[in-house]
Amino acid sequence: MGAAGSSALARLGLPAPPGPRWLGVAALGLAAVALGAVAWRRSRPGRRRRLQQVGTVSELWIYPVKSCKGVSVDAAECTALGLRSGHLRDRFWLVIKEDGHMVTGRQEPRLVLVSITYEDDCLILRAPGMDQLVLPTKLHSSNKLHDCRVFGLDIQGRDCGDEAAQWFTSFLKTDAFRLVQFEKSMKARTSHEIFPSLDKKYQVAYPDCSPVMILSEASLTDLNTRMEKKVKIDNFRPNIVVTGCSAFEEISAAERH
């Protein structure tokens, strides 16, 4: 764990557990999150340092391009716009039609076959029958800005260039597509706009409705007891997978906050 992670722990009053597998601090809304980290909550409101363990982080995922495969990471920073590891951001890239409307796995199921690795500040995209696409995470400011529509809300995106557009168009083979990237200077959507019943106004780029998604292994196990066809964790595409808690504890914890 680096100095940034250590200082985050100190500010939160959380001691770093011993052993080489400790890499950060784990809890939604904190400064960082890491594999092997322990998630805590205050056992009684208003009492400092009285914390109750609620689980341990077992998996961390960042999904750079909406509806494409995720990138497994060992540690990440929890930002207002979701998880970040270096220049790797969660759902900061989006496939759109030329009119700006979003395209996801709901409309184009083959998007889920696109795998991504992160090397030298570039996304490396691979898909069946396609040469790899090397995509820099930093775009030229001269690249065109698109007005996009994500679940009925307006949001901007910077065009990733003709090579990326042709790559997705050739792979999906159903329409002409562009790839855009969200930038921090752009106006984000808010979770309250998407679901007015939500009290929190979380900032979101291209995720469905929230900057971070947490799922527990216990919830998946419970769900599969009632499913004829079993599902896997990656069917839900969570950012943080937690073990060592009861089923659906992640939902009740979110409601308390």
C-alpha positions as CSV (number, residue, x, y, z in Angstrom):
1,M,0.0,0.0,0.0
2,G,1.4,3.4,-0.9
3,A,1.6,6.6,1.0
4,A,-1.8,7.8,-0.3
5,G,-3.5,4.6,0.9
6,S,-1.8,4.9,4.3
7,S,-2.9,8.5,4.8
8,A,-6.4,7.6,3.8
9,L,-6.5,5.0,6.5
10,A,-5.1,7.4,9.1
11,R,-7.8,10.0,8.3
12,L,-10.5,7.4,8.6
13,G,-9.1,6.0,11.8
14,L,-8.6,2.5,10.3
15,P,-5.4,0.6,11.1
16,A,-3.7,-1.3,8.3
17,P,-4.0,-5.0,8.8
18,P,-0.6,-6.9,8.9
19,G,0.6,-9.0,6.0
20,P,1.7,-8.4,2.4
21,R,-1.8,-8.9,0.9
22,W,-3.1,-5.7,2.5
23,L,-3.2,-3.1,-0.3
24,G,-5.7,-0.4,0.8
25,V,-8.9,0.4,2.5
26,A,-12.3,-1.0,1.5
27,A,-15.7,0.7,1.8
28,L,-18.0,2.5,-0.5
29,G,-17.4,6.3,-0.2
30,L,-13.9,6.0,1.3
31,A,-10.6,7.1,-0.3
32,A,-9.4,3.7,-1.6
33,V,-10.4,0.1,-1.9
34,A,-8.3,-3.1,-2.3
35,L,-8.3,-6.9,-2.4
36,G,-8.0,-8.4,1.1
37,A,-9.2,-5.2,2.7
38,V,-11.8,-5.3,5.5
39,A,-15.0,-3.3,5.1
40,W,-16.3,-1.7,8.3
41,R,-19.3,0.4,9.5
42,R,-19.8,2.3,12.6
43,S,-21.6,0.2,15.1
44,R,-23.3,3.2,16.8
45,P,-23.8,6.6,15.2
46,G,-21.8,9.4,16.8
47,R,-19.2,7.1,18.4
48,R,-15.8,7.4,16.9
49,R,-13.7,4.4,16.2
50,R,-16.4,1.9,17.3
51,L,-16.4,-0.1,14.1
52,Q,-18.0,-3.4,13.2
53,Q,-16.6,-5.6,10.5
54,V,-19.1,-6.3,7.7
55,G,-17.0,-8.2,5.1
56,T,-13.8,-8.5,3.1
57,V,-13.1,-7.4,-0.4
58,S,-12.5,-10.5,-2.6
59,E,-12.6,-9.0,-6.1
60,L,-12.2,-5.5,-7.7
61,W,-13.3,-4.7,-11.2
62,I,-13.2,-1.7,-13.5
63,Y,-15.2,-1.7,-16.6
64,P,-13.7,0.9,-18.9
65,V,-16.1,0.6,-21.9
66,K,-19.7,0.2,-21.0
67,S,-21.0,-3.3,-21.7
68,C,-17.5,-4.7,-22.5
69,K,-15.5,-7.0,-20.2
70,G,-13.9,-5.7,-17.1
71,V,-10.3,-5.3,-15.9
72,S,-9.4,-7.0,-12.6
73,V,-7.3,-4.7,-10.4
74,D,-5.7,-5.2,-7.0
75,A,-6.4,-1.7,-5.7
76,A,-8.3,1.4,-6.8
77,E,-9.2,4.9,-5.7
78,C,-12.8,5.6,-4.9
79,T,-13.7,8.8,-6.6
80,A,-17.0,10.7,-6.9
81,L,-17.3,9.3,-10.4
82,G,-16.4,5.7,-9.5
83,L,-13.3,3.6,-9.2
84,R,-10.0,4.7,-10.7
85,S,-6.6,2.9,-11.1
86,G,-4.1,5.3,-12.8
87,H,-5.8,6.5,-16.0
88,L,-8.1,3.5,-16.0
89,R,-11.7,4.7,-15.1
90,D,-14.9,2.8,-14.7
91,R,-17.4,3.2,-17.6
92,F,-15.7,6.3,-18.9
93,W,-16.0,5.0,-22.5
94,L,-19.2,4.5,-24.4
95,V,-20.2,3.1,-27.8
96,I,-22.8,5.3,-29.5
97,K,-24.7,5.5,-32.7
98,E,-23.9,8.4,-35.0
99,D,-26.9,10.2,-33.6
100,G,-25.4,10.1,-30.1
101,H,-27.7,7.4,-28.6
102,M,-25.9,5.0,-26.4
103,V,-25.3,1.4,-27.4
104,T,-25.0,-1.3,-24.7
105,G,-25.2,-5.1,-24.4
106,R,-28.9,-4.8,-24.3
107,Q,-29.0,-3.7,-27.9
108,E,-25.7,-5.3,-29.1
109,P,-25.0,-8.4,-27.1
110,R,-21.7,-9.0,-28.9
111,L,-20.3,-6.1,-26.9
112,V,-19.8,-8.4,-24.0
113,L,-17.3,-10.4,-26.0
114,V,-14.9,-7.4,-26.1
115,S,-12.0,-8.0,-23.6
116,I,-9.8,-5.2,-22.3
117,T,-6.3,-5.0,-20.9
118,Y,-4.6,-1.9,-19.6
119,E,-0.9,-1.3,-20.7
120,D,1.2,1.8,-20.8
121,D,-1.8,4.2,-20.3
122,C,-3.6,2.5,-23.2
123,L,-6.6,0.3,-23.4
124,I,-6.0,-2.8,-25.5
125,L,-9.3,-4.1,-26.9
126,R,-9.6,-7.6,-28.4
127,A,-12.6,-9.4,-29.8
128,P,-13.2,-12.6,-31.8
129,G,-12.1,-12.3,-35.4
130,M,-10.6,-8.8,-34.9
131,D,-7.1,-7.4,-34.7
132,Q,-6.5,-5.7,-31.4
133,L,-7.3,-2.0,-31.0
134,V,-4.8,0.2,-29.0
135,L,-6.7,3.1,-27.5
136,P,-4.8,5.9,-25.7
137,T,-6.5,7.0,-22.5
138,K,-5.6,10.6,-23.2
139,L,-7.3,12.1,-26.2
140,H,-6.4,15.2,-28.2
141,S,-8.5,18.2,-27.2
142,S,-9.2,18.8,-30.9
143,N,-11.2,15.5,-31.1
144,K,-14.9,16.2,-31.8
145,L,-17.3,16.5,-28.8
146,H,-20.6,14.5,-29.2
147,D,-23.9,15.2,-27.5
148,C,-25.0,11.8,-26.2
149,R,-28.1,10.3,-24.8
150,V,-27.8,7.8,-21.9
151,F,-31.1,6.5,-20.5
152,G,-32.8,9.6,-21.8
153,L,-30.4,12.1,-20.2
154,D,-28.0,14.3,-22.1
155,I,-24.2,13.9,-21.5
156,Q,-21.2,14.7,-23.6
157,G,-18.4,12.5,-24.8
158,R,-15.1,13.1,-26.8
159,D,-14.7,11.1,-30.0
160,C,-12.0,8.5,-29.8
161,G,-11.2,8.7,-33.6
162,D,-12.0,6.9,-36.8
163,E,-10.0,3.8,-36.1
164,A,-12.0,3.0,-32.9
165,A,-15.2,3.8,-34.8
166,Q,-14.4,1.4,-37.6
167,W,-13.3,-1.3,-35.2
168,F,-16.6,-1.4,-33.4
169,T,-18.6,-1.0,-36.6
170,S,-16.7,-3.9,-38.2
171,F,-17.1,-6.1,-35.2
172,L,-20.8,-5.5,-34.5
173,K,-21.8,-5.4,-38.2
174,T,-25.3,-3.9,-37.6
175,D,-24.8,-0.1,-37.9
176,A,-22.2,2.7,-37.9
177,F,-20.8,3.3,-34.4
178,R,-18.5,5.7,-32.6
179,L,-16.6,5.4,-29.4
180,V,-16.6,8.4,-27.0
181,Q,-14.8,9.1,-23.7
182,F,-16.1,11.1,-20.7
183,E,-13.8,13.8,-19.3
184,K,-13.9,15.1,-15.7
185,S,-14.5,18.6,-17.0
186,M,-17.8,17.5,-18.6
187,K,-21.1,17.7,-16.7
188,A,-22.0,14.3,-15.3
189,R,-25.5,12.8,-14.9
190,T,-26.8,12.5,-11.3
191,S,-28.4,9.4,-9.8
192,H,-31.3,11.6,-8.6
193,E,-32.1,12.5,-12.2
194,I,-32.2,8.8,-13.1
195,F,-34.2,7.7,-10.1
196,P,-35.9,10.8,-8.4
197,S,-36.8,8.7,-5.4
198,L,-33.1,8.5,-4.5
199,D,-32.0,11.0,-1.8
200,K,-28.3,10.9,-2.9
201,K,-27.2,12.9,-5.9
202,Y,-24.3,10.8,-6.9
203,Q,-22.3,11.9,-10.0
204,V,-22.2,9.3,-12.8
205,A,-20.6,9.3,-16.2
206,Y,-21.9,6.3,-18.3
207,P,-22.9,3.8,-15.6
208,D,-26.6,3.0,-15.4
209,C,-27.3,4.9,-12.2
210,S,-24.5,4.9,-9.6
211,P,-20.8,5.4,-9.5
212,V,-20.0,2.1,-7.7
213,M,-21.7,-1.2,-7.5
214,I,-21.1,-3.6,-4.6
215,L,-22.2,-7.3,-4.6
216,S,-21.6,-9.9,-2.0
217,E,-20.9,-13.6,-2.7
218,A,-23.5,-14.5,-0.2
219,S,-26.2,-12.6,-2.2
220,L,-25.2,-14.5,-5.4
221,T,-25.3,-17.8,-3.5
222,D,-28.8,-17.0,-2.1
223,L,-30.1,-16.0,-5.5
224,N,-28.8,-19.2,-7.2
225,T,-30.8,-21.3,-4.7
226,R,-33.9,-20.0,-6.5
227,M,-32.6,-20.0,-10.0
228,E,-33.1,-22.8,-12.5
229,K,-30.1,-21.6,-14.5
230,K,-27.3,-20.5,-12.2
231,V,-25.7,-17.1,-12.7
232,K,-22.2,-15.9,-12.0
233,I,-20.8,-12.7,-10.4
234,D,-19.9,-11.3,-13.8
235,N,-23.5,-11.4,-14.9
236,F,-24.0,-8.4,-12.7
237,R,-20.7,-6.6,-13.5
238,P,-20.0,-5.3,-9.9
239,N,-17.0,-3.1,-9.1
240,I,-16.5,-4.5,-5.6
241,V,-17.2,-8.1,-4.6
242,V,-17.4,-8.7,-0.9
243,T,-17.2,-12.0,1.1
244,G,-17.8,-12.7,4.8
245,C,-21.2,-11.1,5.1
246,S,-24.8,-12.3,5.0
247,A,-26.9,-12.2,1.9
248,F,-28.1,-8.8,0.8
249,E,-26.2,-7.1,3.6
250,E,-24.8,-4.7,0.9
251,I,-28.3,-3.4,0.3
252,S,-29.2,-2.8,3.9
253,A,-25.8,-1.1,4.4
254,A,-26.5,1.2,1.5
255,E,-29.9,2.1,2.9
256,R,-28.4,3.1,6.2
257,H,-26.2,5.6,4.5
